[in-house]
Structure formats: structure tokens, C-alpha cells
Amino acid sequence: MDLPHLHGIVPPLPTPLKDDESIDLDSLVRLIDFQIEAGVHGLWILGTTARFDMIPDSRQRIVAESAIETAAGRVPMVLNVSDQGTERTLERARMFDDLAYDYYAALPPWYQPMSGTEVVDYFRVLADRLARPLVIYNAPWVCNQLSFAQLRTLAEHPRIVGSKDVCPGLTRTLDWPAAERREQGFSYLHGTDQLAFSTELGSDGFVTSLSNALPELAVAIWDAARGDDAARAFRLQSQFCRLAQATAFGPMLACLEVMCRHRGLLNRMLPAPLRSTDEVTASRVIEVMERVGVLPESAVTPVV
């Protein structure tokens, strides 16, 4: 069965920063080229890993412009335009309407609880009025997370073309067969590090922050799982999980910053008041990377 346009490994890029918190454009270009050359299938710009909630609007515009210019049509591009209400989100999206993004993405408003009907109405109005097709960003850390039933209902809208569903369970795709999703023109992207298992169970792709530091490995897992090479997929997934352990040594994004820095992709990605991790923790992260290996088929030593 043919895959949807938006599929595979879609890293949610961090925002490379200079010491004064201006955008590090050289690192952003290097990061995007690195991802595309590693074989990723799309890019997610100004999402949670990018800390869109902390980057000023004027600098978000710089990121969005540079990203779309650098990608130059090589992969599908998703731009997150999340805000706190219908008109605020529509107004934010208009800041970027002149840029050639394929899709806009949006979280539900997250500051105060809303009824399920209100959240569904929010996404339907966005889909009707946005200049780009909409990808729903469904995350458990916001107070208005969509239920699975609501997500499936919204998928019936012709301009809602996919979701990033950050659900720890792996079986939703079994309850929502790929044939049905294809008929609706909907792409189910899973926000999980369990790439091999979720691919086997029918996910269309993945938006996982760890793929920023490990795109070659993430793509290799996807290819093996899609190619029915279960032994290779399991072996690479084990390697990916061992590396993921290093992101739990401190705040996850601070550890991811260490991983990206160690691979020469950026120097800083955490805006104030977030802090980089201390040297001891950074050394632990790097030790795991060097022991486990970051490329497919690297020798894997079990992490004790």
C-alpha cells in the first residue's frame, strides 16, 4: 500500500541559538542539510523541541524563512503555528503564509481546560481557514489533549491530513487500519521512540526528538521495519533505545543538546530560563553515545 505524502522519519528540529539567543543560522542550515542527507522523509519546524513557546515571533520568522529556503523542496515541511485560541492561531499562521510550507501543525489551546466539543470545533475552524492543510499535534502534556475518538472524527475533515500523536501505546493503528486512513487521506505520525514496533503495527511515520541527533539510525530502523527485515529492525531498535537512555540523565532537551553538540550540529538550543546540563551529566551522555555507537550496525555494548 502506498504511503501518504507525509510519512517516515520527520524530525522536530531544535532551534540552534547563539550565546545572545539570536538564531544561529549557520547551525540551522547545517542541521537541515545533515537531516536530509541522512535520508529523513520530512522536517517539523518550530515545534516543542524547538521551544516555539520561548522563541520571540521575530526570531521564529527567521527560523521559518531559513528552514524553507535550505530545504528547497527536498522533503515535505511542517510548520507549527500553535497558539491559545482560534483567532490567535490563525493570526500567527498568517505570519508565514508567504512561505512554501506544505502543512501547518497546531496543538490544542493548552492554558485552561476546554470541553471536548470546543477543542474539536477549534481544529475544524482552523482546517477551514488556514492557508495550508492541518496536521494535529496531540500531546499528553497539554490540558486539552484529544481523545482517540475525537482524533478519528477530525480525520474526516478533508483539510486535516494527519496527526502527531504522542501516545505511549502502540496499538492505536490496529484500531484504525491503514486502508481506512488512506481513504481519508490521513497520515498517523507517532511521537514515540519505539520506531520498529510502531512501524510493524502500521504507523505512517514518526516525529521523535531523538531523531535529530540520530537520523541515520532512525531512518535505518524505518527502512528495516518497512522492508520486513525483523532481525535488523529489532537490532537497530535496541541500539536506539540504549541511546535514548542517555536523555534521562537530566532534563531531556538538555541531554539532547549534548548529543547534537557532540555530533557537531549546534552549540546551544535551550532559550532562557532553560539551562544546559552540567559537565558531569554531559560526559555521561557522551560516554553512552561512544559506547553504543550512533550509526546503524555499530557494535552495541549492553548498557548495565
Backbone hydrogen bonds, N-H to C=O, Kabsch-Sander energy under -0.5 kcal/mol:
donor,donor_aa,acceptor,acceptor_aa,energy
7,H,5,H,-0.8
8,G,204,D,-2.5
10,V,8,G,-0.6
10,V,206,F,-3.0
13,L,11,P,-1.1
13,L,44,W,-1.7
17,L,268,R,-2.7
18,K,22,S,-2.7
21,E,18,K,-2.1
24,D,16,P,-2.3
25,L,23,I,-1.4
28,L,24,D,-2.0
29,V,25,L,-2.6
30,R,26,D,-2.2
31,L,27,S,-2.8
32,I,28,L,-2.4
33,D,29,V,-2.6
34,F,30,R,-2.3
35,Q,31,L,-2.3
36,I,32,I,-2.4
37,E,33,D,-2.7
38,A,34,F,-1.4
39,G,36,I,-1.4
40,V,35,Q,-1.8
41,H,9,I,-2.3
42,G,9,I,-1.0
43,L,76,P,-1.8
44,W,11,P,-2.6
45,I,43,L,-0.6
45,I,78,V,-3.3
51,R,48,T,-1.7
52,F,47,G,-1.6
54,M,51,R,-2.0
55,I,51,R,-1.0
59,R,56,P,-0.6
60,Q,56,P,-2.2
61,R,57,D,-2.2
62,I,58,S,-1.2
63,V,59,R,-2.3
64,A,60,Q,-2.8
65,E,61,R,-2.5
66,S,62,I,-2.5
67,A,63,V,-2.8
68,I,64,A,-1.9
69,E,65,E,-2.1
70,T,66,S,-2.6
71,A,67,A,-2.7
72,A,68,I,-1.6
74,R,71,A,-2.1
78,V,43,L,-2.8
79,L,103,Y,-2.3
80,N,45,I,-2.5
80,N,78,V,-0.5
81,V,105,A,-3.1
89,T,85,G,-2.6
90,L,86,T,-2.4
91,E,87,E,-2.5
92,R,88,R,-2.3
93,A,89,T,-2.5
94,R,90,L,-1.7
95,M,91,E,-0.7
95,M,92,R,-1.3
96,F,93,A,-2.1
97,D,94,R,-0.6
99,L,96,F,-2.2
101,Y,99,L,-1.6
102,D,77,M,-1.3
103,Y,77,M,-1.8
104,Y,133,P,-2.4
105,A,79,L,-2.3
106,A,135,V,-1.6
119,V,115,S,-2.0
120,V,116,G,-2.4
121,D,117,T,-2.5
122,Y,118,E,-2.2
123,F,119,V,-1.8
124,R,120,V,-2.1
125,V,121,D,-2.5
126,L,122,Y,-2.1
127,A,123,F,-2.5
128,D,124,R,-1.9
129,R,125,V,-1.8
130,L,126,L,-3.0
134,L,159,R,-3.0
135,V,104,Y,-2.6
136,I,162,G,-2.6
137,Y,106,A,-2.6
138,N,136,I,-0.7
138,N,164,K,-2.7
139,A,137,Y,-0.7
142,V,139,A,-1.1
143,C,110,W,-0.6
145,Q,142,V,-0.8
151,L,147,S,-2.3
152,R,148,F,-2.2
153,T,149,A,-2.0
154,L,150,Q,-2.5
155,A,151,L,-1.5
156,E,153,T,-1.4
157,H,154,L,-2.0
160,I,157,H,-1.6
161,V,134,L,-2.2
161,V,159,R,-0.8
162,G,134,L,-0.8
163,S,187,S,-2.2
164,K,136,I,-3.0
165,D,163,S,-0.6
165,D,189,L,-2.8
166,V,138,N,-2.9
166,V,164,K,-0.7
167,C,165,D,-1.8
174,L,171,T,-1.2
175,D,171,T,-1.1
175,D,172,R,-0.5
176,W,172,R,-0.8
181,R,177,P,-2.0
182,R,178,A,-3.0
183,E,179,A,-1.9
184,Q,180,E,-1.4
185,G,181,R,-0.7
185,G,182,R,-0.9
186,F,181,R,-2.7
187,S,161,V,-1.9
188,Y,186,F,-0.5
189,L,163,S,-2.7
189,L,187,S,-0.9
190,H,205,G,-3.0
191,G,165,D,-2.3
192,T,190,H,-1.3
195,L,193,D,-1.8
198,S,194,Q,-2.2
199,T,195,L,-2.4
200,E,196,A,-2.3
201,L,197,F,-1.5
202,G,199,T,-1.7
203,S,198,S,-2.5
204,D,188,Y,-2.3
205,G,188,Y,-0.9
206,F,8,G,-3.2
207,V,190,H,-1.4
208,T,206,F,-0.5
211,S,208,T,-1.4
212,N,209,S,-1.9
213,A,210,L,-0.9
214,L,210,L,-1.4
218,A,214,L,-2.3
219,V,215,P,-2.6
220,A,216,E,-2.0
221,I,217,L,-2.2
222,W,218,A,-2.2
223,D,219,V,-2.8
224,A,220,A,-2.4
225,A,221,I,-2.8
226,R,222,W,-2.8
227,G,223,D,-1.8
228,D,225,A,-1.2
229,D,224,A,-2.7
230,A,228,D,-1.2
233,A,229,D,-2.6
234,F,230,A,-2.7
235,R,231,A,-2.2
236,L,232,R,-2.7
237,Q,233,A,-2.6
238,S,234,F,-2.2
239,Q,235,R,-1.6
240,F,236,L,-2.5
241,C,237,Q,-2.5
242,R,238,S,-2.1
243,L,239,Q,-1.9
244,A,240,F,-2.2
245,Q,241,C,-1.4
246,A,243,L,-1.3
247,T,244,A,-1.6
248,A,245,Q,-1.8
249,F,246,A,-1.2
255,C,251,P,-2.2
256,L,252,M,-2.5
257,E,253,L,-2.2
258,V,254,A,-1.4
259,M,255,C,-2.0
260,C,256,L,-2.7
261,R,257,E,-2.5
262,H,258,V,-2.7
263,R,259,M,-1.2
264,G,261,R,-1.8
265,L,260,C,-2.6
266,L,260,C,-0.5
274,L,271,P,-2.0
282,A,278,D,-2.5
283,S,279,E,-2.3
284,R,280,V,-1.7
285,V,281,T,-2.2
286,I,282,A,-2.4
287,E,283,S,-2.3
288,V,284,R,-1.8
289,M,285,V,-2.1
290,E,286,I,-2.6
291,R,287,E,-2.1
292,V,288,V,-3.0
293,G,289,M,-2.1
298,S,295,L,-1.7
301,T,299,A,-0.6
304,V,302,P,-0.6
